[in-house]
């Protein structure tokens, strides 16, 4: 099982592939993201934040 906090696992979040399906950003997703902000403080884990973002986006049907 891949580690969900590894940069390799999260690499596909950085840039969409050519010809990839575009997903509309819905207001519900934005509200969930604003409720879970990342500010870069030393105690915050950026990979954990991206995993949470991916889970939120996936729950709304974004792939």
C-alpha positions in Angstrom: 0.0 0.0 0.0 1.5 3.4 -1.0 2.2 6.0 1.7 -0.4 8.8 1.3 2.0 11.4 2.5 4.8 10.7 0.0 5.6 13.3 -2.7 5.4 10.6 -5.3 1.8 9.7 -4.4 0.8 13.4 -4.4 2.6 14.3 -7.6 -0.5 13.9 -9.7 -2.1 16.8 -7.7 0.5 19.3 -8.8 -0.3 19.4 -12.5 -3.1 18.0 -14.7 -2.1 15.7 -17.5 -2.6 16.8 -21.1 -6.0 16.1 -22.3 -7.3 15.5 -18.7 -10.9 16.1 -18.0 -11.5 19.5 -16.5 -13.5 19.7 -13.2 -15.6 22.8 -12.2 -14.7 24.2 -8.8 -18.0 24.2 -6.9 -18.8 26.6 -4.0 -19.2 23.7 -1.6 -15.7 22.6 -2.2 -14.4 26.1 -1.7 -16.3 26.3 1.6 -14.8 23.0 2.8 -11.3 24.2 1.8 -11.7 27.5 3.6 -12.7 25.5 6.7 -9.4 23.6 6.5 -6.7 26.2 5.6 -3.0 25.6 5.3 -0.8 28.5 6.4 2.6 26.9 6.4 3.2 27.0 10.1 6.0 24.7 11.4 3.5 22.3 13.1 1.4 21.9 9.9 2.1 19.0 7.5 1.7 20.1 3.8 1.3 16.5 2.6 -1.5 15.9 5.2 -3.2 19.0 3.9 -3.0 17.8 0.3 -4.4 14.4 1.3 -7.3 16.1 3.1 -7.9 18.3 0.0 -7.9 15.2 -2.2 -10.4 13.4 0.0 -12.7 16.5 0.0 -12.4 16.9 -3.8 -13.0 13.2 -4.3 -16.1 13.2 -2.1 -17.6 15.9 -4.3 -16.9 13.9 -7.5 -13.7 15.6 -8.6 -11.0 13.2 -9.9 
